């Protein structure tokens, strides 16, 4: 075992004929994961927490309307950042023809779900924490800043859906090239 890379034999049990497809799907998934983590950082760095006050062990924004807009903006920015990333990544995955459609589709599905999870996790780790725990023990009138909260589950579909829309459009609208075709030959 000395001198071997860790994980070098991970594809050992995969038949040689499908190794390129499995490798391509894995490359897509890893690329999505890296971009998802970066998007989480972007999401957290763009958020400005509203100030608020504790009343009856519950945190409320100081200015209710402005605070609610700021909290909603966290979900909105999550969706916008995720959708843009999904469109760009889907386009990159489909325009770099390394494998057939099925491995690309598998890589995009797995990668986009992984990217969404990482975006959410990284964003929540780097963003301000929710004030609910501190408000539970704080006295009435205590000033606390709001936190970056988890958007609703529907927002989590933005990145996967954006990627899949790109794949659907390209696969359904652009004719497939045969394996030996070249754009130079006419």
Secondary structure by P-SEA (a helix, b strand, c coil): cccccccccccccccccaaaaaaaaaaaaaaaaaaaaaaaaaaaaabbbbbbbbcccccccccaaaaaaaaaaaaaaaaaaaaaaaaaaaaaaaacccccaaaaaaaaaaaaaaaaaaaaaaaaaacccccccccccccccbbbbbccccccccccaaaaaaaaaaaaaaaacbbbbccccccccc
